Amino acid sequence: MDKEGPVERVAADGAAASRDAPLRLEEFLPYRLNVVATLVSQALSRIYVERYAIGVPEWRVLVTLGQYGVMTAKAIGAHSHMHKTKVSRAVAVLERRKLVARKCNNADLRESLLSLTAAGRAMYEELAPIALEFSRKLTGVLSAAEHQALDHAIDLLISRSSALAREDPPRRGRG
């Protein structure tokens, strides 16, 4: 006689319901993109957390300033898609570590201009080739054609999701 307990029944019922579900999370593109982004970010962050003791927000600020030189916190947030609070906290950490310098913006006294210090620039220049090597390792599983197709698809998805983010949200009900 086969005795099925409550846990086995729930698991079996869950598997059956999963097959019939109108939305399966593991097949839903926004979820899958988030999983990829999270896993890639975790793998890359292991490098700069261990070597430089900085987190993801500090990394993004450092690399953005390394790329552009001088920016406001608002511009960094817009470029890196980070909330202003995260940017502010990251800048404060980098300032305390003397990796970022703040200068008054004479064109707009409400803002400061941020730039890397010599130590911040040295860290960026040391980190950049490591990050590029990580990217090469990550995409090493792709053929040249797949890499090109992925870049193109990502560009299209960024453009489309940006447009969708600006649209009015759908209304509930039948209005």
N, C-alpha and C positions, 0 to 999 in steps of 0.2 A: 504494500500500500504506500503510495507516494504522499508524503505529508508536506504540504506547502505552507510555510509560515507567512506572517504578515509582510515581512521584508521582501521575500521572494514574490509575493503577489503584487506589491507596490512596484517592484522593479519590472515585472512582466507587464503590468498595466501601463507603466511609464513608457516602456519600449513601444507598445502598441500605439499609445497616444502620440509619441514622437513621430511615428510614420505618417500619422494623419494630420499632424500640426500644419496649419497654413504658413507658419514662419518657423524655420529651423535656424536657430542662432548660429550654429557652426557652418551654415551655408549662406548666411546673410553677409553680403559684401561689406557694409560698414563695420560690422563686428570683426570680420576677417582682417580688414585693413588695420583696425585697432589692435588686434592680436599681433600682427606683424610689427607695427610701430612699437608696441610695448616690449616685445621680445628683442627687437633690434636695439632699442634704447637701453634696455637692461644689459645686454651683452656689451655694448659700447661703453656704457657708464662704468662697468667694472674696471675698464682701463683707466679712465680719468679719476675715478674715486680712489682707486688703490695708489696711483702714481702721484696725484695732485691734490687729493682730498677736496674735490669740488663735486657738487651735484649737477643734475641736469640743467636747472635754471642758470647756475653760474657758468656752466659749459656753453650754453647758448649765448649768454651775454658776452663772454670772452671771445667766442668765435665770431660773433657778429661785429664786435669792435675790431677784432683782428682783420676782418674782411674790409670794413668800411672806414676805419680810423676814428672818426669823431661822430657821435650821434647823441640825440636826446634819449632819455629812458622811454618816452612815448614811441619814438621811431624804432627803438630796439624791440619793444613789445609788438608793434605792428609787423615788423620783419620776421620775428621769431614766433609769432602767434602765441605769445604769452600774455596773461593778464598783468595789468600794471602793478598789482601787489607783488606778484612773483618776481617781476623785473626789479622792483624797488628792493625787495629782500636780497635778491642775488647781487645787485649792485652794492648794497651795504656790506655783504660778506666779502666781496672782491675789494672794496675800499679798505676794510679792516686789514685785509691781507696785503694791502699796498700793491694790488694788481690793476686797479682802476683808479683814475684821477677824475675829479669833478671840477669844472670851471664854470663860472657864471656866464650865461648866454646874454650878451648885451642887447641882442635883438629882441629877446623876450625874457625879462627878469624872473618870470615864474618858472623857467626851465633852466636846467644845467646841461652843459655839454660834457659828455663822458668820453674818455679815451683810455687806452691801455698805458700803464706806466712801462718803464723799461723792463721790469720784472714780468709784467703781464704780457708784453710783446715777446719776451724770451719764452714764456710758457706756451703762448700761442704757436710760435715757430717750432717748438719742440713737439707740440701736440698735433699740429696739422699733418705731418707725414704719417704719424701713427693712425690718425683717423682715416686718412686716405687708404692706408694699407688695410684697415678693418673693412672699409667699403669694398676694396678689391676682393678680399676674402669672402665677403658676404655674397657678392654677385659672381664669384668665380664658378658657381654651379650653373650659370646661364651661358648660352652661346652668345656670340656677338649679336646675332639677329634678335635673340630673346632679350638681351640687355637693351638694345635699341627700341624694341617694341615696348618693354616695361617703362623706359623713360618717356616714351610717347604717351602711353596709357596713363601714367602718373600725371603728366602735364594736362591731359584732357580731363582727368578726374579732379585735379585741383581747380581748373577753370570752371568746370561744371558745378562742383560743390560750392565754390565761391559764389556763383550766380544763385544757386539754390538757397544759400544762407541769407542772401539779400531779399529773397521773395517773401511775401506775406505768408505766414503759416496757414495751412488749410483750416477751415472752420469746422467745428464739431457739428454733427447733425446734418440736416438737409437744407438748412437755411431758408 
